[in-house]
Amino acid sequence: MKQSLLTPEYKAKIEVAIGKELEASNSYKHIANYMDGVGYFGAGAFFRKESKDELKHYQLWVDFVNDRGGIANVPAVPACDCMPASLMEAFFIYYNMEKALGDFYNEWFMECEDAPIHQRLLFFVETQTASIGEAGDMLATLTQCGEDRGALLLFDKELNG
């Protein structure tokens, strides 16, 4: 086994990121299942895609640890117990989860002194910035829809299209 180029502190921080990406993936899978169950199939497809994207982010960190001579531990991920009562609530959960990930990566980016990690973090900061913006836009549109079932169904259909 080769020697790790990661300090124990940075490896631990990466494993926190790994856990956050897996938690987001599981949450989005759960929300997708729930959205399908209540007839919002566009939202179901959207959240399944988001879940897959979070798994890609997980894998980026695992590969990074491996490339630096380490082996990434996979932390236990808590079960998702959120049951969004509406399409608006599902996207509010999405916004808050993306915002929390963005805050985590922004703070780490500002304090990181390891150049390869810093470079990798830039990708995650940019990705989260775009996701937060997208989620905010969706919430703005859903606010305009209000309780209009036709508007909500049209929004849902547009997610699939």
C-alpha positions in Angstrom: 0.0 0.0 0.0 1.3 3.4 -0.9 1.7 6.2 1.6 -1.2 8.6 1.8 -0.5 12.2 0.8 -3.5 13.4 2.9 -3.1 14.5 6.5 -5.5 12.7 8.9 -7.4 16.0 9.3 -7.9 16.5 5.6 -8.9 12.9 5.1 -11.4 13.2 7.9 -12.9 16.4 6.3 -13.1 14.6 3.0 -15.0 11.8 4.7 -17.4 14.3 6.1 -18.0 15.5 2.5 -18.5 11.9 1.4 -21.1 11.5 4.1 -22.9 14.7 3.1 -23.0 13.7 -0.6 -24.4 10.3 0.3 -27.0 11.8 2.6 -28.1 14.1 -0.1 -28.3 11.2 -2.6 -30.4 9.2 -0.2 -32.7 12.1 0.6 -33.3 12.8 -3.0 -34.1 9.2 -3.7 -36.6 9.2 -0.9 -38.2 12.5 -2.1 -38.3 11.0 -5.7 -40.2 8.0 -4.4 -42.6 10.2 -2.5 -43.2 12.5 -5.5 -44.0 9.5 -7.7 -46.3 8.2 -5.0 -48.4 11.4 -5.0 -48.4 11.8 -8.8 -45.7 14.3 -9.4 -43.7 12.2 -11.9 -41.6 15.1 -13.2 -40.5 15.9 -9.7 -39.8 12.2 -9.2 -37.5 12.1 -12.2 -35.9 15.4 -11.2 -35.0 14.1 -7.7 -33.7 10.7 -9.1 -31.4 12.7 -11.4 -30.2 14.8 -8.4 -29.6 11.6 -6.4 -27.4 10.2 -9.2 -25.5 13.5 -9.4 -24.8 13.4 -5.6 -23.5 9.8 -6.1 -21.1 11.1 -8.8 -19.9 13.7 -6.3 -19.4 11.0 -3.7 -17.3 9.1 -6.2 -15.2 12.1 -7.1 -14.1 12.3 -3.4 -13.5 8.6 -3.2 -11.3 8.7 -6.3 -9.5 11.7 -5.0 -8.6 10.0 -1.8 -7.5 6.9 -3.7 -5.4 9.1 -6.1 -3.7 10.6 -3.0 -2.7 7.2 -1.7 -5.6 6.6 0.8 -8.7 4.6 1.1 -11.9 6.4 1.8 -14.1 5.2 4.6 -17.8 5.3 3.9 -19.7 6.7 6.8 -23.1 5.6 8.0 -25.8 7.8 6.5 -28.9 8.6 8.5 -32.2 7.5 7.0 -34.3 10.2 5.4 -37.6 10.7 7.2 -38.8 13.8 5.4 -42.2 13.6 3.9 -42.8 16.7 1.9 -46.5 17.8 2.1 -46.3 19.6 -1.2 -44.3 20.2 -4.3 -43.2 23.5 -2.7 -42.0 21.7 0.4 -40.0 19.1 -1.6 -38.2 21.9 -3.4 -37.7 23.8 -0.2 -35.9 20.7 1.2 -33.8 20.5 -1.9 -32.9 24.2 -1.6 -31.9 23.8 2.1 -29.9 20.7 1.4 -28.0 22.3 -1.5 -27.5 25.5 0.6 -26.1 23.5 3.5 -23.7 21.7 1.1 -22.7 25.0 -0.5 -22.0 26.5 3.0 -19.9 23.5 3.9 -17.8 23.7 0.7 -17.5 27.5 0.8 -16.2 27.5 4.4 -13.8 24.7 3.7 -12.6 26.4 0.5 -11.7 29.5 2.4 -9.7 27.7 5.1 -8.1 24.9 3.0 -4.3 25.1 2.6 -3.8 21.9 0.5 -3.5 23.0 -3.2 -5.0 19.8 -4.8 -7.9 19.8 -2.3 -8.4 23.5 -2.8 -8.6 22.9 -6.6 -11.1 20.1 -6.1 -13.2 22.2 -3.7 -13.5 24.9 -6.4 -15.5 22.4 -8.5 -17.8 21.8 -5.6 -18.2 25.5 -4.8 -19.2 26.2 -8.4 -21.5 23.2 -8.6 -23.3 24.1 -5.3 -23.6 27.8 -6.4 -25.4 26.7 -9.6 -27.6 24.2 -7.7 -28.6 26.8 -5.1 -29.5 29.2 -7.9 -31.6 26.6 -9.7 -33.4 25.6 -6.5 -34.1 29.3 -5.8 -35.5 29.8 -9.3 -37.8 26.7 -8.8 -39.0 28.0 -5.5 -39.8 31.4 -7.1 -41.8 29.7 -9.9 -43.6 27.5 -7.4 -44.5 30.6 -5.4 -46.1 32.0 -8.5 -48.0 28.8 -8.9 -49.5 29.1 -5.5 -52.2 26.5 -4.9 -53.3 26.4 -8.5 -53.3 22.6 -9.3 -53.1 23.3 -13.0 -50.0 25.5 -12.6 -48.4 22.9 -10.3 -49.0 20.1 -12.8 -47.6 22.2 -15.6 -44.5 22.9 -13.5 -44.2 19.2 -12.8 -44.5 18.3 -16.4 -41.8 20.9 -17.4 -39.4 19.1 -15.0 -39.7 16.0 -17.1 -39.3 17.7 -20.4 
